[in-house]
Amino acid sequence: MEPSVAVVILNWNGKSFLERFLPSVVQSNYGNLQIIVADNASTDDSISFIASNYPGVRVIVNDENYGFAEGYNRALTKVDADYFVLLNSDVEVPENWIKPVIELMQSDQKIAIAQPKIKWQQHKQAFEYAGAAGGFIDSYGFTFCRGRIFDRLEEDYGQYNSNLPIFWASGAAFFIKSKAWKEVGGLDPDLFAHMEEIDLCWRLKNIGYEVVCCTAAEVYHVGGGTLDAGSPFKSYLNFRNNLIIMQKNLPFGEATYKIFIRLWLDLAACIQFMLKGQFAFAFSINKAHFQFFKQIFRTSEKRSKLQLPLNQHQGVLNGSIVWRYFVKKIGKFSDISF
């Protein structure tokens, strides 16, 4: 019998996305499947729309908007399945997007998390920002993807069609064994949104699990559906959360000096924003640093019991992706020397 799979879509005032993309999810070709919408206290008519048009879709209603992390944590306590799939509401899926990923994960008990290829819904030949063909990280905590470095997206010509281990999987279409989810307590609610999936991958990797990209499956992501990519609040979350997950998951000495370096690199980014007149984004970095230090002791209490040096993990670039991209002008993942 096929393992049971629960596809859980977190929704907050996303009726327009549900109208566009829920039909494709409902048509997924997988036998032992339940489809669930976890609603974060929407004020639109998302719930009545689902009830009227998709009575077979289960709805779990949170009593307030808990953000991505805690919203999923609360909803998944009410879900029973072998696999959870955290799927963004702005993702279109083909019929056979689930089975290849589950088969790959079933083949190795060490694989806890996987993602399909994430393509751009508006231009399906291109990779999409939030995941592409798998997430990587450099020595200083900067994240990038096979098929996407910073804001540069590559076309998909099959150049990354290998199921190699990666460092992190995209939260846009995030497959995880429910046993592994429960083992580490799910997502960190203090992160609210952005990088919480990287933190979860990192915590599981620290205790011996693996993360992979299944290139036999792909989905199509709009991107920025809930929080616009040009939002200073999103910038704040990214800068703050990046520091938090480094503190949580790196050995103490490595975390100390790498966070010190990151603070200076962030300052350089802040100056760049100011020179461009983007003062809201510059302020978001200052706010991120303030909040990071404000909760540094709270974060220290959540440090993993086991932290491995970053270079002992798969999916890590030894060196700086910032240097390679901005100074050496390397824009394609395939041109990076690991």
C-alpha positions in Angstrom: 0.0 0.0 0.0 1.2 3.5 -0.8 2.3 5.6 2.2 -0.4 8.1 3.2 0.2 11.7 2.1 -1.4 14.9 3.4 -1.0 17.9 1.2 -1.6 20.9 3.4 -2.1 24.4 2.0 -1.7 27.3 4.4 -4.1 30.0 3.4 -4.6 33.6 4.5 -7.0 35.7 2.5 -5.9 33.7 -0.6 -9.2 33.0 -2.3 -7.8 34.2 -5.6 -5.0 31.7 -5.5 -7.3 28.9 -4.3 -9.6 29.6 -7.3 -6.6 29.4 -9.7 -4.6 26.5 -8.3 -6.7 24.3 -6.0 -8.2 22.6 -9.0 -4.8 21.3 -10.1 -4.1 20.0 -6.6 -7.4 18.2 -6.4 -6.5 16.5 -9.7 -3.3 15.1 -8.3 -2.7 11.5 -9.3 -1.9 9.7 -6.0 -4.1 7.1 -4.3 -3.6 7.5 -0.6 -4.0 11.3 -0.5 -5.8 13.8 1.6 -6.0 17.5 0.7 -6.3 20.0 3.5 -6.5 23.8 3.6 -5.2 25.3 6.9 -6.7 28.7 7.2 -4.9 31.4 9.2 -8.1 33.3 10.2 -8.8 34.7 6.8 -11.2 37.7 6.5 -12.1 37.0 2.9 -14.5 34.2 1.9 -11.9 31.5 1.3 -13.6 29.0 3.6 -17.1 29.3 2.1 -15.5 29.1 -1.4 -13.9 25.7 -0.5 -17.0 24.4 1.2 -19.1 25.3 -1.9 -16.8 24.1 -4.6 -14.5 21.4 -3.0 -16.4 19.5 -0.3 -13.8 16.8 -0.4 -11.1 19.2 0.8 -10.8 19.3 4.5 -10.5 22.8 6.2 -8.6 23.4 9.5 -9.3 26.8 10.9 -6.7 28.6 13.1 -8.1 31.2 15.4 -5.7 33.9 14.3 -3.0 34.5 11.7 0.0 32.7 13.2 2.2 33.1 10.2 3.8 30.4 8.2 5.6 28.5 10.9 3.1 28.4 13.8 0.2 28.2 11.3 1.5 24.9 10.1 2.6 23.7 13.5 -1.0 24.1 14.8 -2.6 22.6 11.8 -0.4 19.6 11.5 -1.2 18.5 15.1 -4.6 17.6 13.6 -3.3 15.7 10.6 -2.5 12.0 10.5 -0.3 10.9 7.5 3.0 9.2 6.8 4.1 12.3 4.8 3.2 15.9 5.1 3.5 18.2 2.0 3.5 21.9 2.8 2.3 23.5 -0.3 2.0 27.2 -1.0 -1.4 28.4 -2.2 0.2 30.1 -5.2 1.5 26.8 -6.6 0.2 25.0 -9.7 0.9 21.3 -9.8 0.8 18.7 -12.6 -1.0 15.4 -12.0 2.0 13.3 -11.3 4.0 15.5 -8.9 3.7 13.5 -5.7 4.6 9.9 -6.5 8.1 10.4 -7.8 9.1 12.3 -4.6 7.5 9.8 -2.3 9.2 6.9 -4.1 12.6 8.7 -3.8 12.1 9.3 -0.1 10.9 5.7 0.5 14.1 4.5 -1.0 16.3 5.7 1.9 15.3 6.0 5.5 17.9 8.8 6.0 15.9 11.1 3.6 13.6 13.2 5.8 12.8 16.1 3.5 12.5 16.5 -0.3 11.3 19.0 -2.8 10.4 18.8 -6.5 11.9 21.2 -9.0 10.3 24.6 -8.4 9.6 26.4 -11.7 8.1 29.8 -12.4 4.4 29.7 -13.0 4.4 32.7 -15.4 7.3 31.2 -17.5 7.4 27.5 -17.0 10.8 27.0 -18.7 12.5 29.0 -16.0 13.4 28.1 -12.4 11.6 30.0 -9.7 13.3 32.0 -6.9 12.0 30.0 -3.9 13.8 26.7 -4.4 14.6 26.1 -8.1 16.4 22.7 -8.2 17.3 22.6 -4.6 18.7 24.9 -1.9 22.4 25.4 -0.9 24.2 27.6 1.6 27.7 29.2 1.7 30.1 29.4 4.6 28.6 32.6 5.9 25.0 31.6 5.8 24.0 33.1 2.4 21.5 30.9 0.7 21.2 30.2 -3.1 19.8 27.4 -5.4 20.6 25.2 -8.2 19.2 27.4 -10.9 19.0 30.6 -9.0 21.8 32.8 -7.5 20.5 35.9 -5.7 18.0 37.4 -8.2 19.4 35.7 -11.3 17.2 32.8 -12.6 18.3 30.2 -15.1 16.2 28.4 -17.7 15.7 24.7 -17.1 17.2 22.6 -19.9 17.6 19.5 -17.8 21.1 20.6 -16.7 20.2 19.9 -13.1 18.3 16.6 -13.5 20.1 14.7 -10.8 18.7 13.8 -7.4 21.7 15.0 -5.4 21.6 15.8 -1.7 20.9 19.5 -1.0 21.1 21.7 2.1 17.6 22.9 2.2 14.2 22.4 0.5 11.8 25.1 -0.5 8.8 25.8 1.7 6.8 26.3 -1.5 6.5 22.5 -2.0 8.0 20.9 1.1 7.8 17.1 1.5 8.7 15.7 5.0 8.2 12.4 6.7 5.8 13.1 9.6 8.0 11.1 11.9 10.9 13.5 11.3 8.6 16.5 11.7 7.5 15.3 15.1 11.0 14.3 16.2 12.3 17.9 16.1 9.0 19.7 16.9 8.2 21.1 13.4 8.9 24.7 12.5 10.2 27.4 14.8 7.3 29.8 15.4 9.6 32.7 16.4 10.8 32.9 12.8 7.1 33.7 11.8 7.9 33.4 8.0 11.0 33.0 5.8 13.9 30.7 6.4 11.9 28.5 8.8 12.1 25.6 6.3 15.9 26.1 6.1 16.1 26.0 9.9 14.0 22.8 10.0 16.3 21.1 7.3 19.4 22.2 9.3 18.1 20.8 12.6 17.3 17.5 10.9 20.7 17.4 9.1 22.4 18.0 12.4 21.0 14.7 13.7 21.9 12.7 10.6 19.0 13.1 8.2 19.3 14.1 4.5 17.5 16.5 2.2 17.1 15.9 -1.5 15.6 17.4 -4.6 13.6 15.0 -6.8 14.0 16.3 -10.3 11.5 13.8 -11.8 8.8 16.0 -10.4 8.2 19.7 -10.8 5.7 22.3 -9.7 5.0 25.9 -10.8 5.2 28.7 -8.2 3.9 32.3 -8.7 6.1 33.6 -5.9 5.6 36.4 -3.4 1.9 35.4 -3.2 1.4 36.3 0.5 4.3 38.7 1.2 5.5 40.7 -1.8 9.2 40.2 -2.8 9.6 44.0 -2.6 8.4 44.3 0.9 10.7 45.8 3.6 9.1 43.5 6.1 10.2 40.5 4.0 13.7 42.0 4.0 13.6 42.4 7.7 12.5 38.7 8.2 15.2 37.4 5.9 18.0 39.4 7.6 16.8 38.6 11.1 16.0 35.0 10.6 19.3 34.3 8.8 21.2 35.3 11.9 18.9 33.3 14.2 19.3 30.1 12.3 23.0 30.5 12.3 23.0 30.9 16.1 20.7 27.9 16.5 22.5 25.4 14.3 26.2 26.1 14.2 28.8 25.1 16.8 29.2 27.9 19.3 32.6 29.1 18.1 31.8 28.9 14.5 28.5 30.7 15.1 30.2 33.5 16.9 32.7 34.5 14.3 30.5 33.8 11.3 27.7 36.0 12.8 30.3 38.7 13.4 31.2 38.6 9.7 27.6 38.6 8.6 26.8 41.7 10.7 29.5 43.6 8.7 28.3 42.2 5.4 24.7 43.2 6.4 26.0 46.7 7.1 27.5 46.9 3.6 24.0 46.0 2.3 22.5 48.6 4.5 24.8 51.3 3.0 23.9 50.1 -0.5 20.2 50.6 0.2 20.8 54.0 1.6 22.9 55.1 -1.4 20.0 54.0 -3.6 17.5 55.9 -1.5 15.8 52.8 -0.3 15.6 53.9 3.3 12.8 51.5 4.3 15.0 48.6 3.3 18.1 50.0 5.1 15.9 50.5 8.2 14.7 46.9 7.9 18.3 45.7 8.4 18.9 47.8 11.5 15.6 46.5 12.9 16.6 42.9 12.1 19.9 43.3 14.0 18.1 44.9 16.9 15.6 42.1 17.2 18.3 39.5 16.8 20.2 40.8 19.8 17.0 41.4 21.7 16.2 37.7 21.6 19.7 36.3 21.6 19.3 34.6 24.9 15.9 33.2 23.9 17.5 31.8 20.8 20.4 30.3 22.7 17.9 28.1 24.7 16.7 26.6 21.4 20.1 25.6 20.1 20.2 22.1 18.8 21.7 19.5 21.2 24.1 18.6 18.4 25.7 21.1 16.0 28.0 19.9 13.2 30.5 22.3 11.6 28.9 23.6 8.4 31.5 22.1 6.1 30.5 18.6 7.3 27.1 18.9 5.7 26.2 18.2 2.1 24.9 21.2 0.0 27.5 23.7 1.4 29.7 26.0 -0.6 33.1 26.3 1.1 33.6 30.1 0.6 31.4 33.0 -0.3 28.7 33.1 -2.9 28.6 36.9 -2.5 32.3 37.0 -3.7 31.7 34.6 -6.5 28.5 36.4 -7.8 29.3 40.1 -7.3 33.1 40.1 -7.7 33.9 37.1 -9.9 30.6 37.5 -11.8 29.6 33.9 -11.6 25.9 33.8 -12.3 25.2 30.1 -13.0 25.2 27.4 -10.4 27.0 25.0 -12.9 29.9 27.4 -13.0 30.5 27.3 -9.2 33.5 25.3 -8.0 32.6 23.5 -4.8 
